[in-house]
Amino acid sequence: MSLKVENVLKVYETDGEEHKGINYPTISVKNHWAITERVVLVIENKKYTVLARDLQKAITNATNT
């Protein structure tokens, strides 16, 4: 049995345009069903599997400005 984890993030801008109102698009970050070093990003009903450490590094690098 595996534990299912999902984090849902609001999307505040798409292509530079700010979303307003209450119906924000979302991006989900889920655990991988079998490999703990991977996470699954769900964007517009498409699933992208990436290494968790690579995603963490990318976020750190993007916020170092």
Biopython code that builds the backbone (N, CA, C, O; Angstrom):
import numpy as np
from Bio.PDB.StructureBuilder import StructureBuilder

atoms = [
    (1, "MET", "N", (0.844, -1.182, 0.000)),
    (1, "MET", "CA", (0.000, 0.000, 0.000)),
    (1, "MET", "C", (0.888, 1.243, 0.000)),
    (1, "MET", "O", (1.865, 1.323, 0.744)),
    (2, "SER", "N", (0.538, 2.194, -0.832)),
    (2, "SER", "CA", (1.326, 3.425, -0.871)),
    (2, "SER", "C", (0.443, 4.610, -0.479)),
    (2, "SER", "O", (-0.766, 4.624, -0.710)),
    (3, "LEU", "N", (1.080, 5.571, 0.106)),
    (3, "LEU", "CA", (0.399, 6.794, 0.512)),
    (3, "LEU", "C", (0.345, 7.745, -0.678)),
    (3, "LEU", "O", (1.352, 7.936, -1.360)),
    (4, "LYS", "N", (-0.810, 8.338, -0.936)),
    (4, "LYS", "CA", (-0.947, 9.296, -2.033)),
    (4, "LYS", "C", (-0.877, 10.708, -1.464)),
    (4, "LYS", "O", (-1.592, 11.060, -0.525)),
    (5, "VAL", "N", (0.007, 11.508, -2.063)),
    (5, "VAL", "CA", (0.200, 12.887, -1.629)),
    (5, "VAL", "C", (-0.025, 13.795, -2.824)),
    (5, "VAL", "O", (0.478, 13.535, -3.918)),
    (6, "GLU", "N", (-0.795, 14.877, -2.607)),
    (6, "GLU", "CA", (-1.037, 15.839, -3.679)),
    (6, "GLU", "C", (-1.026, 17.251, -3.102)),
    (6, "GLU", "O", (-1.681, 17.530, -2.098)),
    (7, "ASN", "N", (-0.279, 18.128, -3.747)),
    (7, "ASN", "CA", (-0.249, 19.546, -3.399)),
    (7, "ASN", "C", (-0.773, 20.314, -4.603)),
    (7, "ASN", "O", (-0.301, 20.123, -5.723)),
    (8, "VAL", "N", (-1.750, 21.183, -4.368)),
    (8, "VAL", "CA", (-2.362, 21.947, -5.460)),
    (8, "VAL", "C", (-1.926, 23.404, -5.342)),
    (8, "VAL", "O", (-2.085, 24.033, -4.296)),
    (9, "LEU", "N", (-1.374, 23.926, -6.433)),
    (9, "LEU", "CA", (-0.885, 25.301, -6.475)),
    (9, "LEU", "C", (-1.767, 26.138, -7.387)),
    (9, "LEU", "O", (-2.117, 25.709, -8.486)),
    (10, "LYS", "N", (-2.126, 27.335, -6.930)),
    (10, "LYS", "CA", (-2.852, 28.274, -7.780)),
    (10, "LYS", "C", (-1.901, 28.844, -8.824)),
    (10, "LYS", "O", (-0.735, 29.111, -8.534)),
    (11, "VAL", "N", (-2.399, 29.026, -10.020)),
    (11, "VAL", "CA", (-1.642, 29.697, -11.077)),
    (11, "VAL", "C", (-2.100, 31.148, -11.080)),
    (11, "VAL", "O", (-3.276, 31.430, -11.310)),
    (12, "TYR", "N", (-1.175, 32.070, -10.824)),
    (12, "TYR", "CA", (-1.525, 33.483, -10.732)),
    (12, "TYR", "C", (-1.416, 34.218, -12.056)),
    (12, "TYR", "O", (-2.090, 35.228, -12.256)),
    (13, "GLU", "N", (-0.570, 33.726, -12.976)),
    (13, "GLU", "CA", (-0.429, 34.335, -14.295)),
    (13, "GLU", "C", (-0.231, 33.246, -15.336)),
    (13, "GLU", "O", (0.379, 32.211, -15.065)),
    (14, "THR", "N", (-0.751, 33.490, -16.521)),
    (14, "THR", "CA", (-0.493, 32.628, -17.668)),
    (14, "THR", "C", (-0.046, 33.528, -18.809)),
    (14, "THR", "O", (-0.755, 34.460, -19.189)),
    (15, "ASP", "N", (1.137, 33.245, -19.355)),
    (15, "ASP", "CA", (1.710, 34.054, -20.439)),
    (15, "ASP", "C", (1.740, 35.534, -20.080)),
    (15, "ASP", "O", (1.503, 36.386, -20.936)),
    (16, "GLY", "N", (2.031, 35.846, -18.806)),
    (16, "GLY", "CA", (2.151, 37.229, -18.363)),
    (16, "GLY", "C", (0.844, 37.905, -18.010)),
    (16, "GLY", "O", (0.848, 39.042, -17.539)),
    (17, "GLU", "N", (-0.276, 37.231, -18.227)),
    (17, "GLU", "CA", (-1.576, 37.812, -17.902)),
    (17, "GLU", "C", (-2.069, 37.279, -16.567)),
    (17, "GLU", "O", (-2.133, 36.070, -16.344)),
    (18, "GLU", "N", (-2.418, 38.211, -15.681)),
    (18, "GLU", "CA", (-2.844, 37.854, -14.339)),
    (18, "GLU", "C", (-4.262, 37.284, -14.357)),
    (18, "GLU", "O", (-5.145, 37.773, -15.063)),
    (19, "HIS", "N", (-4.449, 36.231, -13.556)),
    (19, "HIS", "CA", (-5.794, 35.655, -13.395)),
    (19, "HIS", "C", (-6.505, 36.407, -12.288)),
    (19, "HIS", "O", (-5.910, 36.716, -11.256)),
    (20, "LYS", "N", (-7.749, 36.694, -12.497)),
    (20, "LYS", "CA", (-8.545, 37.410, -11.502)),
    (20, "LYS", "C", (-9.814, 36.622, -11.234)),
    (20, "LYS", "O", (-10.262, 35.838, -12.070)),
    (21, "GLY", "N", (-10.377, 36.834, -10.083)),
    (21, "GLY", "CA", (-11.612, 36.134, -9.742)),
    (21, "GLY", "C", (-11.344, 34.946, -8.844)),
    (21, "GLY", "O", (-10.333, 34.897, -8.143)),
    (22, "ILE", "N", (-12.247, 33.998, -8.868)),
    (22, "ILE", "CA", (-12.128, 32.864, -7.956)),
    (22, "ILE", "C", (-11.754, 31.561, -8.659)),
    (22, "ILE", "O", (-11.429, 30.583, -7.985)),
    (23, "ASN", "N", (-11.788, 31.516, -9.970)),
    (23, "ASN", "CA", (-11.499, 30.287, -10.704)),
    (23, "ASN", "C", (-10.080, 30.290, -11.262)),
    (23, "ASN", "O", (-9.874, 30.431, -12.467)),
    (24, "TYR", "N", (-9.113, 30.132, -10.374)),
    (24, "TYR", "CA", (-7.724, 30.071, -10.801)),
    (24, "TYR", "C", (-7.421, 28.702, -11.397)),
    (24, "TYR", "O", (-7.906, 27.690, -10.891)),
    (25, "PRO", "N", (-6.627, 28.656, -12.464)),
    (25, "PRO", "CA", (-6.126, 27.354, -12.906)),
    (25, "PRO", "C", (-5.185, 26.812, -11.824)),
    (25, "PRO", "O", (-4.723, 27.566, -10.967)),
    (26, "THR", "N", (-4.909, 25.532, -11.865)),
    (26, "THR", "CA", (-4.036, 24.936, -10.860)),
    (26, "THR", "C", (-2.976, 24.044, -11.497)),
    (26, "THR", "O", (-3.117, 23.580, -12.629)),
    (27, "ILE", "N", (-1.921, 23.822, -10.737)),
    (27, "ILE", "CA", (-0.899, 22.829, -11.041)),
    (27, "ILE", "C", (-0.839, 21.923, -9.818)),
    (27, "ILE", "O", (-0.778, 22.403, -8.686)),
    (28, "SER", "N", (-0.857, 20.622, -10.046)),
    (28, "SER", "CA", (-0.754, 19.679, -8.935)),
    (28, "SER", "C", (0.627, 19.040, -8.922)),
    (28, "SER", "O", (1.198, 18.737, -9.970)),
    (29, "VAL", "N", (1.147, 18.845, -7.734)),
    (29, "VAL", "CA", (2.400, 18.121, -7.533)),
    (29, "VAL", "C", (2.060, 16.894, -6.706)),
    (29, "VAL", "O", (1.608, 17.005, -5.566)),
    (30, "LYS", "N", (2.281, 15.718, -7.293)),
    (30, "LYS", "CA", (1.921, 14.466, -6.637)),
    (30, "LYS", "C", (3.151, 13.583, -6.465)),
    (30, "LYS", "O", (4.143, 13.715, -7.182)),
    (31, "ASN", "N", (3.057, 12.688, -5.503)),
    (31, "ASN", "CA", (4.122, 11.706, -5.372)),
    (31, "ASN", "C", (4.021, 10.700, -6.510)),
    (31, "ASN", "O", (2.939, 10.435, -7.034)),
    (32, "HIS", "N", (5.174, 10.144, -6.882)),
    (32, "HIS", "CA", (5.209, 9.102, -7.901)),
    (32, "HIS", "C", (4.709, 7.809, -7.269)),
    (32, "HIS", "O", (4.964, 7.558, -6.091)),
    (33, "TRP", "N", (4.023, 7.014, -8.016)),
    (33, "TRP", "CA", (3.398, 5.807, -7.466)),
    (33, "TRP", "C", (4.410, 4.758, -7.003)),
    (33, "TRP", "O", (4.088, 3.919, -6.161)),
    (34, "ALA", "N", (5.649, 4.797, -7.553)),
    (34, "ALA", "CA", (6.599, 3.739, -7.210)),
    (34, "ALA", "C", (7.990, 4.229, -6.830)),
    (34, "ALA", "O", (8.708, 3.531, -6.113)),
    (35, "ILE", "N", (8.387, 5.405, -7.290)),
    (35, "ILE", "CA", (9.768, 5.851, -7.095)),
    (35, "ILE", "C", (9.760, 7.126, -6.272)),
    (35, "ILE", "O", (9.264, 8.157, -6.728)),
    (36, "THR", "N", (10.306, 7.066, -5.059)),
    (36, "THR", "CA", (10.222, 8.208, -4.140)),
    (36, "THR", "C", (11.051, 9.399, -4.586)),
    (36, "THR", "O", (10.802, 10.516, -4.133)),
    (37, "GLU", "N", (12.024, 9.199, -5.456)),
    (37, "GLU", "CA", (12.863, 10.307, -5.922)),
    (37, "GLU", "C", (12.179, 11.133, -7.015)),
    (37, "GLU", "O", (12.714, 12.155, -7.444)),
    (38, "ARG", "N", (11.021, 10.705, -7.459)),
    (38, "ARG", "CA", (10.309, 11.392, -8.535)),
    (38, "ARG", "C", (9.003, 11.983, -8.026)),
    (38, "ARG", "O", (8.406, 11.493, -7.067)),
    (39, "VAL", "N", (8.574, 13.057, -8.699)),
    (39, "VAL", "CA", (7.252, 13.631, -8.454)),
    (39, "VAL", "C", (6.548, 13.776, -9.794)),
    (39, "VAL", "O", (7.182, 13.794, -10.848)),
    (40, "VAL", "N", (5.238, 13.877, -9.734)),
    (40, "VAL", "CA", (4.433, 14.024, -10.942)),
    (40, "VAL", "C", (3.776, 15.403, -10.914)),
    (40, "VAL", "O", (3.074, 15.743, -9.962)),
    (41, "LEU", "N", (4.006, 16.188, -11.953)),
    (41, "LEU", "CA", (3.361, 17.484, -12.114)),
    (41, "LEU", "C", (2.166, 17.283, -13.036)),
    (41, "LEU", "O", (2.298, 16.705, -14.114)),
    (42, "VAL", "N", (1.004, 17.758, -12.613)),
    (42, "VAL", "CA", (-0.191, 17.662, -13.448)),
    (42, "VAL", "C", (-0.575, 19.076, -13.866)),
    (42, "VAL", "O", (-0.958, 19.906, -13.042)),
    (43, "ILE", "N", (-0.461, 19.326, -15.169)),
    (43, "ILE", "CA", (-0.739, 20.642, -15.740)),
    (43, "ILE", "C", (-1.697, 20.442, -16.907)),
    (43, "ILE", "O", (-1.368, 19.768, -17.883)),
    (44, "GLU", "N", (-2.876, 21.028, -16.800)),
    (44, "GLU", "CA", (-3.901, 20.902, -17.835)),
    (44, "GLU", "C", (-4.130, 19.445, -18.225)),
    (44, "GLU", "O", (-4.150, 19.100, -19.407)),
    (45, "ASN", "N", (-4.301, 18.606, -17.221)),
    (45, "ASN", "CA", (-4.595, 17.176, -17.378)),
    (45, "ASN", "C", (-3.488, 16.368, -18.040)),
    (45, "ASN", "O", (-3.725, 15.228, -18.441)),
    (46, "LYS", "N", (-2.286, 16.925, -18.167)),
    (46, "LYS", "CA", (-1.135, 16.169, -18.640)),
    (46, "LYS", "C", (-0.214, 15.921, -17.459)),
    (46, "LYS", "O", (-0.035, 16.798, -16.614)),
    (47, "LYS", "N", (0.370, 14.730, -17.394)),
    (47, "LYS", "CA", (1.240, 14.353, -16.284)),
    (47, "LYS", "C", (2.691, 14.341, -16.743)),
    (47, "LYS", "O", (3.040, 13.735, -17.756)),
    (48, "TYR", "N", (3.528, 15.031, -15.967)),
    (48, "TYR", "CA", (4.957, 15.115, -16.247)),
    (48, "TYR", "C", (5.708, 14.582, -15.031)),
    (48, "TYR", "O", (5.542, 15.101, -13.927)),
    (49, "THR", "N", (6.522, 13.565, -15.219)),
    (49, "THR", "CA", (7.300, 12.997, -14.123)),
    (49, "THR", "C", (8.713, 13.559, -14.182)),
    (49, "THR", "O", (9.382, 13.478, -15.212)),
    (50, "VAL", "N", (9.162, 14.133, -13.060)),
    (50, "VAL", "CA", (10.495, 14.733, -12.970)),
    (50, "VAL", "C", (11.162, 14.268, -11.676)),
    (50, "VAL", "O", (10.502, 13.781, -10.758)),
    (51, "LEU", "N", (12.473, 14.428, -11.627)),
    (51, "LEU", "CA", (13.176, 14.154, -10.377)),
    (51, "LEU", "C", (12.877, 15.268, -9.379)),
    (51, "LEU", "O", (12.967, 16.450, -9.712)),
    (52, "ALA", "N", (12.531, 14.894, -8.183)),
    (52, "ALA", "CA", (12.185, 15.878, -7.152)),
    (52, "ALA", "C", (13.352, 16.820, -6.890)),
    (52, "ALA", "O", (13.149, 18.024, -6.733)),
    (53, "ARG", "N", (14.560, 16.295, -6.841)),
    (53, "ARG", "CA", (15.723, 17.153, -6.560)),
    (53, "ARG", "C", (15.949, 18.166, -7.677)),
    (53, "ARG", "O", (16.371, 19.291, -7.410)),
    (54, "ASP", "N", (15.675, 17.786, -8.922)),
    (54, "ASP", "CA", (15.814, 18.721, -10.040)),
    (54, "ASP", "C", (14.785, 19.846, -9.946)),
    (54, "ASP", "O", (15.099, 21.003, -10.222)),
    (55, "LEU", "N", (13.574, 19.510, -9.563)),
    (55, "LEU", "CA", (12.534, 20.526, -9.393)),
    (55, "LEU", "C", (12.894, 21.469, -8.247)),
    (55, "LEU", "O", (12.723, 22.683, -8.360)),
    (56, "GLN", "N", (13.390, 20.911, -7.153)),
    (56, "GLN", "CA", (13.811, 21.756, -6.013)),
    (56, "GLN", "C", (14.941, 22.693, -6.411)),
    (56, "GLN", "O", (14.924, 23.868, -6.045)),
    (57, "LYS", "N", (15.923, 22.193, -7.155)),
    (57, "LYS", "CA", (17.035, 23.030, -7.622)),
    (57, "LYS", "C", (16.547, 24.121, -8.561)),
    (57, "LYS", "O", (16.995, 25.265, -8.476)),
    (58, "ALA", "N", (15.625, 23.767, -9.461)),
    (58, "ALA", "CA", (15.100, 24.746, -10.410)),
    (58, "ALA", "C", (14.371, 25.870, -9.672)),
    (58, "ALA", "O", (14.501, 27.037, -10.044)),
    (59, "ILE", "N", (13.614, 25.535, -8.639)),
    (59, "ILE", "CA", (12.905, 26.552, -7.859)),
    (59, "ILE", "C", (13.906, 27.439, -7.124)),
    (59, "ILE", "O", (13.750, 28.660, -7.104)),
    (60, "THR", "N", (14.914, 26.848, -6.530)),
    (60, "THR", "CA", (15.949, 27.624, -5.842)),
    (60, "THR", "C", (16.652, 28.556, -6.810)),
    (60, "THR", "O", (16.846, 29.732, -6.503)),
    (61, "ASN", "N", (17.036, 28.051, -7.973)),
    (61, "ASN", "CA", (17.712, 28.881, -8.970)),
    (61, "ASN", "C", (16.816, 30.007, -9.470)),
    (61, "ASN", "O", (17.286, 31.127, -9.670)),
    (62, "ALA", "N", (15.545, 29.725, -9.671)),
    (62, "ALA", "CA", (14.619, 30.740, -10.186)),
    (62, "ALA", "C", (14.329, 31.839, -9.176)),
    (62, "ALA", "O", (13.919, 32.934, -9.562)),
    (63, "THR", "N", (14.528, 31.575, -7.913)),
    (63, "THR", "CA", (14.251, 32.570, -6.882)),
    (63, "THR", "C", (15.518, 33.226, -6.352)),
    (63, "THR", "O", (15.467, 33.926, -5.341)),
    (64, "ASN", "N", (16.637, 33.021, -7.001)),
    (64, "ASN", "CA", (17.915, 33.610, -6.583)),
    (64, "ASN", "C", (18.176, 34.970, -7.232)),
    (64, "ASN", "O", (19.321, 35.421, -7.254)),
    (65, "THR", "N", (17.168, 35.621, -7.750)),
    (65, "THR", "CA", (17.402, 36.882, -8.443)),
    (65, "THR", "C", (17.347, 38.054, -7.477)),
    (65, "THR", "O", (17.523, 39.201, -7.888)),
]
sb = StructureBuilder()
sb.init_structure("model")
sb.init_model(0)
sb.init_chain("A")
sb.init_seg("    ")
for serial, (resi, resn, name, xyz) in enumerate(atoms, 1):
    if name == "N":
        sb.init_residue(resn, " ", resi, " ")
    sb.init_atom(name, np.array(xyz, "f"), 0.0, 1.0, " ", f" {name:<3s}", serial, name[0])
structure = sb.get_structure()
